[in-house]
Amino acid sequence: MKDQLLRASSSVALNLAEGNARRTNKDRLKFFNIALASLREVQMICKLEDLNRITGKADQVGGMIYALNRSVTDSANRN
């Protein structure tokens, strides 16, 4: 479970970085959504393993990624 947690959390950071480097909002959203899905995996592992401190942090990050997705989506809809 520890290895899966490390892989999923790395995926969050790497997909956010890669999405941020993309030029179009469509491409950004693709990677940001993958990051959000990986974060959901992190959250579930934390709940299964009763890692309360990390669960709280993961929930905060989830809110930030969700807001980022909304911002990019809103920006795409304005254009």
mmCIF file of the N, C-alpha and C atoms, coordinates in Angstrom:
data_MODEL
# 
_entry.id   MODEL 
# 
loop_
_atom_site.group_PDB 
_atom_site.id 
_atom_site.type_symbol 
_atom_site.label_atom_id 
_atom_site.label_alt_id 
_atom_site.label_comp_id 
_atom_site.label_asym_id 
_atom_site.label_entity_id 
_atom_site.label_seq_id 
_atom_site.pdbx_PDB_ins_code 
_atom_site.Cartn_x 
_atom_site.Cartn_y 
_atom_site.Cartn_z 
_atom_site.occupancy 
_atom_site.B_iso_or_equiv 
_atom_site.pdbx_formal_charge 
_atom_site.auth_seq_id 
_atom_site.auth_comp_id 
_atom_site.auth_asym_id 
_atom_site.auth_atom_id 
_atom_site.pdbx_PDB_model_num 
ATOM 1   N N  . MET A 1 1  ? 0.828   -1.187 0.000   1.00 0.00 ? 1  MET A N  1 
ATOM 2   C CA . MET A 1 1  ? 0.000   0.000  0.000   1.00 0.00 ? 1  MET A CA 1 
ATOM 3   C C  . MET A 1 1  ? 0.877   1.258  0.000   1.00 0.00 ? 1  MET A C  1 
ATOM 4   N N  . LYS A 1 2  ? 2.005   1.195  0.686   1.00 0.00 ? 2  LYS A N  1 
ATOM 5   C CA . LYS A 1 2  ? 2.909   2.340  0.735   1.00 0.00 ? 2  LYS A CA 1 
ATOM 6   C C  . LYS A 1 2  ? 3.405   2.705  -0.672  1.00 0.00 ? 2  LYS A C  1 
ATOM 7   N N  . ASP A 1 3  ? 3.779   1.699  -1.453  1.00 0.00 ? 3  ASP A N  1 
ATOM 8   C CA . ASP A 1 3  ? 4.255   1.964  -2.818  1.00 0.00 ? 3  ASP A CA 1 
ATOM 9   C C  . ASP A 1 3  ? 3.154   2.581  -3.670  1.00 0.00 ? 3  ASP A C  1 
ATOM 10  N N  . GLN A 1 4  ? 1.937   2.103  -3.517  1.00 0.00 ? 4  GLN A N  1 
ATOM 11  C CA . GLN A 1 4  ? 0.816   2.644  -4.298  1.00 0.00 ? 4  GLN A CA 1 
ATOM 12  C C  . GLN A 1 4  ? 0.545   4.085  -3.891  1.00 0.00 ? 4  GLN A C  1 
ATOM 13  N N  . LEU A 1 5  ? 0.651   4.387  -2.609  1.00 0.00 ? 5  LEU A N  1 
ATOM 14  C CA . LEU A 1 5  ? 0.471   5.761  -2.130  1.00 0.00 ? 5  LEU A CA 1 
ATOM 15  C C  . LEU A 1 5  ? 1.536   6.672  -2.722  1.00 0.00 ? 5  LEU A C  1 
ATOM 16  N N  . LEU A 1 6  ? 2.771   6.214  -2.757  1.00 0.00 ? 6  LEU A N  1 
ATOM 17  C CA . LEU A 1 6  ? 3.850   7.015  -3.342  1.00 0.00 ? 6  LEU A CA 1 
ATOM 18  C C  . LEU A 1 6  ? 3.640   7.234  -4.838  1.00 0.00 ? 6  LEU A C  1 
ATOM 19  N N  . ARG A 1 7  ? 3.220   6.197  -5.552  1.00 0.00 ? 7  ARG A N  1 
ATOM 20  C CA . ARG A 1 7  ? 2.970   6.331  -6.990  1.00 0.00 ? 7  ARG A CA 1 
ATOM 21  C C  . ARG A 1 7  ? 1.826   7.308  -7.260  1.00 0.00 ? 7  ARG A C  1 
ATOM 22  N N  . ALA A 1 8  ? 0.738   7.168  -6.521  1.00 0.00 ? 8  ALA A N  1 
ATOM 23  C CA . ALA A 1 8  ? -0.425  8.021  -6.737  1.00 0.00 ? 8  ALA A CA 1 
ATOM 24  C C  . ALA A 1 8  ? -0.112  9.476  -6.387  1.00 0.00 ? 8  ALA A C  1 
ATOM 25  N N  . SER A 1 9  ? 0.589   9.696  -5.285  1.00 0.00 ? 9  SER A N  1 
ATOM 26  C CA . SER A 1 9  ? 0.914   11.076 -4.902  1.00 0.00 ? 9  SER A CA 1 
ATOM 27  C C  . SER A 1 9  ? 1.910   11.698 -5.876  1.00 0.00 ? 9  SER A C  1 
ATOM 28  N N  . SER A 1 10 ? 2.833   10.896 -6.392  1.00 0.00 ? 10 SER A N  1 
ATOM 29  C CA . SER A 1 10 ? 3.748   11.403 -7.418  1.00 0.00 ? 10 SER A CA 1 
ATOM 30  C C  . SER A 1 10 ? 2.981   11.758 -8.678  1.00 0.00 ? 10 SER A C  1 
ATOM 31  N N  . SER A 1 11 ? 2.000   10.954 -9.028  1.00 0.00 ? 11 SER A N  1 
ATOM 32  C CA . SER A 1 11 ? 1.186   11.220 -10.205 1.00 0.00 ? 11 SER A CA 1 
ATOM 33  C C  . SER A 1 11 ? 0.452   12.552 -10.086 1.00 0.00 ? 11 SER A C  1 
ATOM 34  N N  . VAL A 1 12 ? -0.013  12.883 -8.903  1.00 0.00 ? 12 VAL A N  1 
ATOM 35  C CA . VAL A 1 12 ? -0.681  14.175 -8.687  1.00 0.00 ? 12 VAL A CA 1 
ATOM 36  C C  . VAL A 1 12 ? 0.267   15.305 -9.063  1.00 0.00 ? 12 VAL A C  1 
ATOM 37  N N  . ALA A 1 13 ? 1.430   15.308 -8.464  1.00 0.00 ? 13 ALA A N  1 
ATOM 38  C CA . ALA A 1 13 ? 2.392   16.394 -8.698  1.00 0.00 ? 13 ALA A CA 1 
ATOM 39  C C  . ALA A 1 13 ? 2.858   16.445 -10.155 1.00 0.00 ? 13 ALA A C  1 
ATOM 40  N N  . LEU A 1 14 ? 3.153   15.289 -10.716 1.00 0.00 ? 14 LEU A N  1 
ATOM 41  C CA . LEU A 1 14 ? 3.666   15.254 -12.091 1.00 0.00 ? 14 LEU A CA 1 
ATOM 42  C C  . LEU A 1 14 ? 2.617   15.680 -13.101 1.00 0.00 ? 14 LEU A C  1 
ATOM 43  N N  . ASN A 1 15 ? 1.371   15.285 -12.916 1.00 0.00 ? 15 ASN A N  1 
ATOM 44  C CA . ASN A 1 15 ? 0.326   15.689 -13.843 1.00 0.00 ? 15 ASN A CA 1 
ATOM 45  C C  . ASN A 1 15 ? -0.021  17.170 -13.715 1.00 0.00 ? 15 ASN A C  1 
ATOM 46  N N  . LEU A 1 16 ? 0.053   17.710 -12.513 1.00 0.00 ? 16 LEU A N  1 
ATOM 47  C CA . LEU A 1 16 ? -0.144  19.152 -12.356 1.00 0.00 ? 16 LEU A CA 1 
ATOM 48  C C  . LEU A 1 16 ? 0.959   19.925 -13.085 1.00 0.00 ? 16 LEU A C  1 
ATOM 49  N N  . ALA A 1 17 ? 2.190   19.461 -12.939 1.00 0.00 ? 17 ALA A N  1 
ATOM 50  C CA . ALA A 1 17 ? 3.310   20.128 -13.610 1.00 0.00 ? 17 ALA A CA 1 
ATOM 51  C C  . ALA A 1 17 ? 3.175   20.030 -15.127 1.00 0.00 ? 17 ALA A C  1 
ATOM 52  N N  . GLU A 1 18 ? 2.846   18.839 -15.613 1.00 0.00 ? 18 GLU A N  1 
ATOM 53  C CA . GLU A 1 18 ? 2.729   18.673 -17.058 1.00 0.00 ? 18 GLU A CA 1 
ATOM 54  C C  . GLU A 1 18 ? 1.545   19.473 -17.614 1.00 0.00 ? 18 GLU A C  1 
ATOM 55  N N  . GLY A 1 19 ? 0.439   19.468 -16.905 1.00 0.00 ? 19 GLY A N  1 
ATOM 56  C CA . GLY A 1 19 ? -0.713  20.251 -17.347 1.00 0.00 ? 19 GLY A CA 1 
ATOM 57  C C  . GLY A 1 19 ? -0.411  21.735 -17.388 1.00 0.00 ? 19 GLY A C  1 
ATOM 58  N N  . ASN A 1 20 ? 0.335   22.199 -16.421 1.00 0.00 ? 20 ASN A N  1 
ATOM 59  C CA . ASN A 1 20 ? 0.687   23.620 -16.367 1.00 0.00 ? 20 ASN A CA 1 
ATOM 60  C C  . ASN A 1 20 ? 1.566   24.032 -17.544 1.00 0.00 ? 20 ASN A C  1 
ATOM 61  N N  . ALA A 1 21 ? 2.289   23.086 -18.117 1.00 0.00 ? 21 ALA A N  1 
ATOM 62  C CA . ALA A 1 21 ? 3.176   23.376 -19.240 1.00 0.00 ? 21 ALA A CA 1 
ATOM 63  C C  . ALA A 1 21 ? 2.443   23.355 -20.585 1.00 0.00 ? 21 ALA A C  1 
ATOM 64  N N  . ARG A 1 22 ? 1.201   22.921 -20.591 1.00 0.00 ? 22 ARG A N  1 
ATOM 65  C CA . ARG A 1 22 ? 0.435   22.829 -21.847 1.00 0.00 ? 22 ARG A CA 1 
ATOM 66  C C  . ARG A 1 22 ? -0.095  24.190 -22.267 1.00 0.00 ? 22 ARG A C  1 
ATOM 67  N N  . ARG A 1 23 ? -0.243  24.365 -23.567 1.00 0.00 ? 23 ARG A N  1 
ATOM 68  C CA . ARG A 1 23 ? -0.661  25.661 -24.105 1.00 0.00 ? 23 ARG A CA 1 
ATOM 69  C C  . ARG A 1 23 ? -2.163  25.867 -24.120 1.00 0.00 ? 23 ARG A C  1 
ATOM 70  N N  . THR A 1 24 ? -2.919  24.807 -24.386 1.00 0.00 ? 24 THR A N  1 
ATOM 71  C CA . THR A 1 24 ? -4.369  24.991 -24.500 1.00 0.00 ? 24 THR A CA 1 
ATOM 72  C C  . THR A 1 24 ? -5.071  24.563 -23.220 1.00 0.00 ? 24 THR A C  1 
ATOM 73  N N  . ASN A 1 25 ? -6.215  25.184 -22.989 1.00 0.00 ? 25 ASN A N  1 
ATOM 74  C CA . ASN A 1 25 ? -7.003  24.830 -21.811 1.00 0.00 ? 25 ASN A CA 1 
ATOM 75  C C  . ASN A 1 25 ? -7.462  23.380 -21.869 1.00 0.00 ? 25 ASN A C  1 
ATOM 76  N N  . LYS A 1 26 ? -7.785  22.898 -23.064 1.00 0.00 ? 26 LYS A N  1 
ATOM 77  C CA . LYS A 1 26 ? -8.210  21.504 -23.210 1.00 0.00 ? 26 LYS A CA 1 
ATOM 78  C C  . LYS A 1 26 ? -7.107  20.558 -22.743 1.00 0.00 ? 26 LYS A C  1 
ATOM 79  N N  . ASP A 1 27 ? -5.876  20.820 -23.167 1.00 0.00 ? 27 ASP A N  1 
ATOM 80  C CA . ASP A 1 27 ? -4.747  19.986 -22.736 1.00 0.00 ? 27 ASP A CA 1 
ATOM 81  C C  . ASP A 1 27 ? -4.494  20.120 -21.238 1.00 0.00 ? 27 ASP A C  1 
ATOM 82  N N  . ARG A 1 28 ? -4.586  21.336 -20.723 1.00 0.00 ? 28 ARG A N  1 
ATOM 83  C CA . ARG A 1 28 ? -4.388  21.542 -19.286 1.00 0.00 ? 28 ARG A CA 1 
ATOM 84  C C  . ARG A 1 28 ? -5.391  20.715 -18.489 1.00 0.00 ? 28 ARG A C  1 
ATOM 85  N N  . LEU A 1 29 ? -6.666  20.821 -18.897 1.00 0.00 ? 29 LEU A N  1 
ATOM 86  C CA . LEU A 1 29 ? -7.714  20.108 -18.175 1.00 0.00 ? 29 LEU A CA 1 
ATOM 87  C C  . LEU A 1 29 ? -7.501  18.601 -18.178 1.00 0.00 ? 29 LEU A C  1 
ATOM 88  N N  . LYS A 1 30 ? -7.014  18.080 -19.280 1.00 0.00 ? 30 LYS A N  1 
ATOM 89  C CA . LYS A 1 30 ? -6.758  16.640 -19.360 1.00 0.00 ? 30 LYS A CA 1 
ATOM 90  C C  . LYS A 1 30 ? -5.824  16.208 -18.233 1.00 0.00 ? 30 LYS A C  1 
ATOM 91  N N  . PHE A 1 31 ? -4.713  16.913 -18.078 1.00 0.00 ? 31 PHE A N  1 
ATOM 92  C CA . PHE A 1 31 ? -3.733  16.545 -17.057 1.00 0.00 ? 31 PHE A CA 1 
ATOM 93  C C  . PHE A 1 31 ? -4.208  16.894 -15.650 1.00 0.00 ? 31 PHE A C  1 
ATOM 94  N N  . PHE A 1 32 ? -4.915  18.021 -15.500 1.00 0.00 ? 32 PHE A N  1 
ATOM 95  C CA . PHE A 1 32 ? -5.429  18.379 -14.190 1.00 0.00 ? 32 PHE A CA 1 
ATOM 96  C C  . PHE A 1 32 ? -6.475  17.365 -13.718 1.00 0.00 ? 32 PHE A C  1 
ATOM 97  N N  . ASN A 1 33 ? -7.278  16.840 -14.639 1.00 0.00 ? 33 ASN A N  1 
ATOM 98  C CA . ASN A 1 33 ? -8.256  15.815 -14.268 1.00 0.00 ? 33 ASN A CA 1 
ATOM 99  C C  . ASN A 1 33 ? -7.584  14.503 -13.888 1.00 0.00 ? 33 ASN A C  1 
ATOM 100 N N  . ILE A 1 34 ? -6.502  14.163 -14.560 1.00 0.00 ? 34 ILE A N  1 
ATOM 101 C CA . ILE A 1 34 ? -5.731  12.972 -14.172 1.00 0.00 ? 34 ILE A CA 1 
ATOM 102 C C  . ILE A 1 34 ? -5.154  13.172 -12.772 1.00 0.00 ? 34 ILE A C  1 
ATOM 103 N N  . ALA A 1 35 ? -4.659  14.378 -12.498 1.00 0.00 ? 35 ALA A N  1 
ATOM 104 C CA . ALA A 1 35 ? -4.126  14.682 -11.163 1.00 0.00 ? 35 ALA A CA 1 
ATOM 105 C C  . ALA A 1 35 ? -5.219  14.528 -10.107 1.00 0.00 ? 35 ALA A C  1 
ATOM 106 N N  . LEU A 1 36 ? -6.418  15.004 -10.417 1.00 0.00 ? 36 LEU A N  1 
ATOM 107 C CA . LEU A 1 36 ? -7.518  14.886 -9.467  1.00 0.00 ? 36 LEU A CA 1 
ATOM 108 C C  . LEU A 1 36 ? -7.893  13.425 -9.234  1.00 0.00 ? 36 LEU A C  1 
ATOM 109 N N  . ALA A 1 37 ? -7.896  12.630 -10.291 1.00 0.00 ? 37 ALA A N  1 
ATOM 110 C CA . ALA A 1 37 ? -8.195  11.197 -10.137 1.00 0.00 ? 37 ALA A CA 1 
ATOM 111 C C  . ALA A 1 37 ? -7.126  10.512 -9.287  1.00 0.00 ? 37 ALA A C  1 
ATOM 112 N N  . SER A 1 38 ? -5.878  10.858 -9.492  1.00 0.00 ? 38 SER A N  1 
ATOM 113 C CA . SER A 1 38 ? -4.800  10.290 -8.677  1.00 0.00 ? 38 SER A CA 1 
ATOM 114 C C  . SER A 1 38 ? -4.938  10.718 -7.223  1.00 0.00 ? 38 SER A C  1 
ATOM 115 N N  . LEU A 1 39 ? -5.363  11.956 -7.013  1.00 0.00 ? 39 LEU A N  1 
ATOM 116 C CA . LEU A 1 39 ? -5.568  12.427 -5.646  1.00 0.00 ? 39 LEU A CA 1 
ATOM 117 C C  . LEU A 1 39 ? -6.691  11.652 -4.970  1.00 0.00 ? 39 LEU A C  1 
ATOM 118 N N  . ARG A 1 40 ? -7.744  11.334 -5.713  1.00 0.00 ? 40 ARG A N  1 
ATOM 119 C CA . ARG A 1 40 ? -8.828  10.530 -5.137  1.00 0.00 ? 40 ARG A CA 1 
ATOM 120 C C  . ARG A 1 40 ? -8.290  9.163  -4.696  1.00 0.00 ? 40 ARG A C  1 
ATOM 121 N N  . GLU A 1 41 ? -7.358  8.624  -5.456  1.00 0.00 ? 41 GLU A N  1 
ATOM 122 C CA . GLU A 1 41 ? -6.726  7.361  -5.072  1.00 0.00 ? 41 GLU A CA 1 
ATOM 123 C C  . GLU A 1 41 ? -5.937  7.541  -3.771  1.00 0.00 ? 41 GLU A C  1 
ATOM 124 N N  . VAL A 1 42 ? -5.201  8.624  -3.665  1.00 0.00 ? 42 VAL A N  1 
ATOM 125 C CA . VAL A 1 42 ? -4.458  8.927  -2.440  1.00 0.00 ? 42 VAL A CA 1 
ATOM 126 C C  . VAL A 1 42 ? -5.423  9.023  -1.255  1.00 0.00 ? 42 VAL A C  1 
ATOM 127 N N  . GLN A 1 43 ? -6.527  9.726  -1.456  1.00 0.00 ? 43 GLN A N  1 
ATOM 128 C CA . GLN A 1 43 ? -7.494  9.890  -0.379  1.00 0.00 ? 43 GLN A CA 1 
ATOM 129 C C  . GLN A 1 43 ? -8.058  8.537  0.079   1.00 0.00 ? 43 GLN A C  1 
ATOM 130 N N  . MET A 1 44 ? -8.356  7.678  -0.857  1.00 0.00 ? 44 MET A N  1 
ATOM 131 C CA . MET A 1 44 ? -8.914  6.366  -0.482  1.00 0.00 ? 44 MET A CA 1 
ATOM 132 C C  . MET A 1 44 ? -7.887  5.518  0.264   1.00 0.00 ? 44 MET A C  1 
ATOM 133 N N  . ILE A 1 45 ? -6.648  5.543  -0.193  1.00 0.00 ? 45 ILE A N  1 
ATOM 134 C CA . ILE A 1 45 ? -5.601  4.799  0.513   1.00 0.00 ? 45 ILE A CA 1 
ATOM 135 C C  . ILE A 1 45 ? -5.465  5.322  1.947   1.00 0.00 ? 45 ILE A C  1 
ATOM 136 N N  . CYS A 1 46 ? -5.500  6.633  2.092   1.00 0.00 ? 46 CYS A N  1 
ATOM 137 C CA . CYS A 1 46 ? -5.388  7.230  3.431   1.00 0.00 ? 46 CYS A CA 1 
ATOM 138 C C  . CYS A 1 46 ? -6.539  6.794  4.329   1.00 0.00 ? 46 CYS A C  1 
ATOM 139 N N  . LYS A 1 47 ? -7.731  6.727  3.757   1.00 0.00 ? 47 LYS A N  1 
ATOM 140 C CA . LYS A 1 47 ? -8.884  6.282  4.554   1.00 0.00 ? 47 LYS A CA 1 
ATOM 141 C C  . LYS A 1 47 ? -8.770  4.806  4.910   1.00 0.00 ? 47 LYS A C  1 
ATOM 142 N N  . LEU A 1 48 ? -8.358  3.991  3.954   1.00 0.00 ? 48 LEU A N  1 
ATOM 143 C CA . LEU A 1 48 ? -8.214  2.559  4.217   1.00 0.00 ? 48 LEU A CA 1 
ATOM 144 C C  . LEU A 1 48 ? -7.147  2.276  5.269   1.00 0.00 ? 48 LEU A C  1 
ATOM 145 N N  . GLU A 1 49 ? -6.099  3.074  5.259   1.00 0.00 ? 49 GLU A N  1 
ATOM 146 C CA . GLU A 1 49 ? -4.980  2.870  6.185   1.00 0.00 ? 49 GLU A CA 1 
ATOM 147 C C  . GLU A 1 49 ? -5.085  3.719  7.446   1.00 0.00 ? 49 GLU A C  1 
ATOM 148 N N  . ASP A 1 50 ? -6.188  4.475  7.570   1.00 0.00 ? 50 ASP A N  1 
ATOM 149 C CA . ASP A 1 50 ? -6.436  5.318  8.743   1.00 0.00 ? 50 ASP A CA 1 
ATOM 150 C C  . ASP A 1 50 ? -5.314  6.342  8.963   1.00 0.00 ? 50 ASP A C  1 
ATOM 151 N N  . LEU A 1 51 ? -4.934  7.013  7.890   1.00 0.00 ? 51 LEU A N  1 
ATOM 152 C CA . LEU A 1 51 ? -3.888  8.039  7.940   1.00 0.00 ? 51 LEU A CA 1 
ATOM 153 C C  . LEU A 1 51 ? -4.557  9.411  8.015   1.00 0.00 ? 51 LEU A C  1 
ATOM 154 N N  . ASN A 1 52 ? -5.107  9.729  9.173   1.00 0.00 ? 52 ASN A N  1 
ATOM 155 C CA . ASN A 1 52 ? -5.943  10.912 9.330   1.00 0.00 ? 52 ASN A CA 1 
ATOM 156 C C  . ASN A 1 52 ? -5.239  12.225 9.002   1.00 0.00 ? 52 ASN A C  1 
ATOM 157 N N  . ARG A 1 53 ? -4.007  12.368 9.400   1.00 0.00 ? 53 ARG A N  1 
ATOM 158 C CA . ARG A 1 53 ? -3.275  13.619 9.149   1.00 0.00 ? 53 ARG A CA 1 
ATOM 159 C C  . ARG A 1 53 ? -3.107  13.853 7.648   1.00 0.00 ? 53 ARG A C  1 
ATOM 160 N N  . ILE A 1 54 ? -2.764  12.805 6.942   1.00 0.00 ? 54 ILE A N  1 
ATOM 161 C CA . ILE A 1 54 ? -2.570  12.921 5.502   1.00 0.00 ? 54 ILE A CA 1 
ATOM 162 C C  . ILE A 1 54 ? -3.912  13.099 4.793   1.00 0.00 ? 54 ILE A C  1 
ATOM 163 N N  . THR A 1 55 ? -4.951  12.462 5.304   1.00 0.00 ? 55 THR A N  1 
ATOM 164 C CA . THR A 1 55 ? -6.280  12.595 4.697   1.00 0.00 ? 55 THR A CA 1 
ATOM 165 C C  . THR A 1 55 ? -6.717  14.051 4.675   1.00 0.00 ? 55 THR A C  1 
ATOM 166 N N  . GLY A 1 56 ? -6.502  14.753 5.762   1.00 0.00 ? 56 GLY A N  1 
ATOM 167 C CA . GLY A 1 56 ? -6.866  16.172 5.830   1.00 0.00 ? 56 GLY A CA 1 
ATOM 168 C C  . GLY A 1 56 ? -6.109  17.007 4.814   1.00 0.00 ? 56 GLY A C  1 
ATOM 169 N N  . LYS A 1 57 ? -4.830  16.754 4.680   1.00 0.00 ? 57 LYS A N  1 
ATOM 170 C CA . LYS A 1 57 ? -4.014  17.481 3.697   1.00 0.00 ? 57 LYS A CA 1 
ATOM 171 C C  . LYS A 1 57 ? -4.462  17.147 2.278   1.00 0.00 ? 57 LYS A C  1 
ATOM 172 N N  . ALA A 1 58 ? -4.748  15.871 2.042   1.00 0.00 ? 58 ALA A N  1 
ATOM 173 C CA . ALA A 1 58 ? -5.201  15.448 0.710   1.00 0.00 ? 58 ALA A CA 1 
ATOM 174 C C  . ALA A 1 58 ? -6.530  16.113 0.360   1.00 0.00 ? 58 ALA A C  1 
ATOM 175 N N  . ASP A 1 59 ? -7.410  16.254 1.342   1.00 0.00 ? 59 ASP A N  1 
ATOM 176 C CA . ASP A 1 59 ? -8.682  16.929 1.104   1.00 0.00 ? 59 ASP A CA 1 
ATOM 177 C C  . ASP A 1 59 ? -8.457  18.397 0.726   1.00 0.00 ? 59 ASP A C  1 
ATOM 178 N N  . GLN A 1 60 ? -7.504  19.044 1.376   1.00 0.00 ? 60 GLN A N  1 
ATOM 179 C CA . GLN A 1 60 ? -7.185  20.439 1.040   1.00 0.00 ? 60 GLN A CA 1 
ATOM 180 C C  . GLN A 1 60 ? -6.647  20.544 -0.382  1.00 0.00 ? 60 GLN A C  1 
ATOM 181 N N  . VAL A 1 61 ? -5.751  19.648 -0.743  1.00 0.00 ? 61 VAL A N  1 
ATOM 182 C CA . VAL A 1 61 ? -5.193  19.641 -2.099  1.00 0.00 ? 61 VAL A CA 1 
ATOM 183 C C  . VAL A 1 61 ? -6.307  19.376 -3.112  1.00 0.00 ? 61 VAL A C  1 
ATOM 184 N N  . GLY A 1 62 ? -7.216  18.469 -2.780  1.00 0.00 ? 62 GLY A N  1 
ATOM 185 C CA . GLY A 1 62 ? -8.341  18.180 -3.666  1.00 0.00 ? 62 GLY A CA 1 
ATOM 186 C C  . GLY A 1 62 ? -9.170  19.421 -3.951  1.00 0.00 ? 62 GLY A C  1 
ATOM 187 N N  . GLY A 1 63 ? -9.417  20.209 -2.921  1.00 0.00 ? 63 GLY A N  1 
ATOM 188 C CA . GLY A 1 63 ? -10.151 21.466 -3.106  1.00 0.00 ? 63 GLY A CA 1 
ATOM 189 C C  . GLY A 1 63 ? -9.413  22.429 -4.025  1.00 0.00 ? 63 GLY A C  1 
ATOM 190 N N  . MET A 1 64 ? -8.103  22.474 -3.876  1.00 0.00 ? 64 MET A N  1 
ATOM 191 C CA . MET A 1 64 ? -7.300  23.358 -4.724  1.00 0.00 ? 64 MET A CA 1 
ATOM 192 C C  . MET A 1 64 ? -7.311  22.907 -6.183  1.00 0.00 ? 64 MET A C  1 
ATOM 193 N N  . ILE A 1 65 ? -7.187  21.595 -6.393  1.00 0.00 ? 65 ILE A N  1 
ATOM 194 C CA . ILE A 1 65 ? -7.196  21.082 -7.764  1.00 0.00 ? 65 ILE A CA 1 
ATOM 195 C C  . ILE A 1 65 ? -8.577  21.277 -8.383  1.00 0.00 ? 65 ILE A C  1 
ATOM 196 N N  . TYR A 1 66 ? -9.620  21.074 -7.600  1.00 0.00 ? 66 TYR A N  1 
ATOM 197 C CA . TYR A 1 66 ? -10.974 21.296 -8.100  1.00 0.00 ? 66 TYR A CA 1 
ATOM 198 C C  . TYR A 1 66 ? -11.154 22.755 -8.523  1.00 0.00 ? 66 TYR A C  1 
ATOM 199 N N  . ALA A 1 67 ? -10.692 23.684 -7.691  1.00 0.00 ? 67 ALA A N  1 
ATOM 200 C CA . ALA A 1 67 ? -10.784 25.111 -8.020  1.00 0.00 ? 67 ALA A CA 1 
ATOM 201 C C  . ALA A 1 67 ? -9.962  25.427 -9.275  1.00 0.00 ? 67 ALA A C  1 
ATOM 202 N N  . LEU A 1 68 ? -8.798  24.814 -9.401  1.00 0.00 ? 68 LEU A N  1 
ATOM 203 C CA . LEU A 1 68 ? -7.971  25.005 -10.585 1.00 0.00 ? 68 LEU A CA 1 
ATOM 204 C C  . LEU A 1 68 ? -8.719  24.524 -11.827 1.00 0.00 ? 68 LEU A C  1 
ATOM 205 N N  . ASN A 1 69 ? -9.328  23.346 -11.756 1.00 0.00 ? 69 ASN A N  1 
ATOM 206 C CA . ASN A 1 69 ? -10.105 22.828 -12.880 1.00 0.00 ? 69 ASN A CA 1 
ATOM 207 C C  . ASN A 1 69 ? -11.250 23.765 -13.244 1.00 0.00 ? 69 ASN A C  1 
ATOM 208 N N  . ARG A 1 70 ? -11.950 24.268 -12.243 1.00 0.00 ? 70 ARG A N  1 
ATOM 209 C CA . ARG A 1 70 ? -13.059 25.204 -12.493 1.00 0.00 ? 70 ARG A CA 1 
ATOM 210 C C  . ARG A 1 70 ? -12.563 26.462 -13.172 1.00 0.00 ? 70 ARG A C  1 
ATOM 211 N N  . SER A 1 71 ? -11.440 26.986 -12.714 1.00 0.00 ? 71 SER A N  1 
ATOM 212 C CA . SER A 1 71 ? -10.881 28.205 -13.287 1.00 0.00 ? 71 SER A CA 1 
ATOM 213 C C  . SER A 1 71 ? -10.518 28.012 -14.748 1.00 0.00 ? 71 SER A C  1 
ATOM 214 N N  . VAL A 1 72 ? -9.871  26.897 -15.055 1.00 0.00 ? 72 VAL A N  1 
ATOM 215 C CA . VAL A 1 72 ? -9.471  26.619 -16.443 1.00 0.00 ? 72 VAL A CA 1 
ATOM 216 C C  . VAL A 1 72 ? -10.723 26.399 -17.304 1.00 0.00 ? 72 VAL A C  1 
ATOM 217 N N  . THR A 1 73 ? -11.698 25.690 -16.775 1.00 0.00 ? 73 THR A N  1 
ATOM 218 C CA . THR A 1 73 ? -12.948 25.453 -17.506 1.00 0.00 ? 73 THR A CA 1 
ATOM 219 C C  . THR A 1 73 ? -13.670 26.770 -17.781 1.00 0.00 ? 73 THR A C  1 
ATOM 220 N N  . ASP A 1 74 ? -13.770 27.617 -16.773 1.00 0.00 ? 74 ASP A N  1 
ATOM 221 C CA . ASP A 1 74 ? -14.428 28.925 -16.939 1.00 0.00 ? 74 ASP A CA 1 
ATOM 222 C C  . ASP A 1 74 ? -13.700 29.767 -17.976 1.00 0.00 ? 74 ASP A C  1 
ATOM 223 N N  . SER A 1 75 ? -12.384 29.729 -17.929 1.00 0.00 ? 75 SER A N  1 
ATOM 224 C CA . SER A 1 75 ? -11.579 30.480 -18.893 1.00 0.00 ? 75 SER A CA 1 
ATOM 225 C C  . SER A 1 75 ? -11.803 29.955 -20.309 1.00 0.00 ? 75 SER A C  1 
ATOM 226 N N  . ALA A 1 76 ? -11.888 28.650 -20.461 1.00 0.00 ? 76 ALA A N  1 
ATOM 227 C CA . ALA A 1 76 ? -12.125 28.054 -21.776 1.00 0.00 ? 76 ALA A CA 1 
ATOM 228 C C  . ALA A 1 76 ? -13.498 28.422 -22.304 1.00 0.00 ? 76 ALA A C  1 
ATOM 229 N N  . ASN A 1 77 ? -14.481 28.490 -21.414 1.00 0.00 ? 77 ASN A N  1 
ATOM 230 C CA . ASN A 1 77 ? -15.854 28.826 -21.825 1.00 0.00 ? 77 ASN A CA 1 
ATOM 231 C C  . ASN A 1 77 ? -16.009 30.285 -22.213 1.00 0.00 ? 77 ASN A C  1 
ATOM 232 N N  . ARG A 1 78 ? -15.148 31.171 -21.687 1.00 0.00 ? 78 ARG A N  1 
ATOM 233 C CA . ARG A 1 78 ? -15.210 32.581 -22.035 1.00 0.00 ? 78 ARG A CA 1 
ATOM 234 C C  . ARG A 1 78 ? -14.655 32.842 -23.428 1.00 0.00 ? 78 ARG A C  1 
ATOM 235 N N  . ASN A 1 79 ? -13.766 31.981 -23.884 1.00 0.00 ? 79 ASN A N  1 
ATOM 236 C CA . ASN A 1 79 ? -13.125 32.206 -25.184 1.00 0.00 ? 79 ASN A CA 1 
ATOM 237 C C  . ASN A 1 79 ? -13.922 31.653 -26.318 1.00 0.00 ? 79 ASN A C  1 
# 
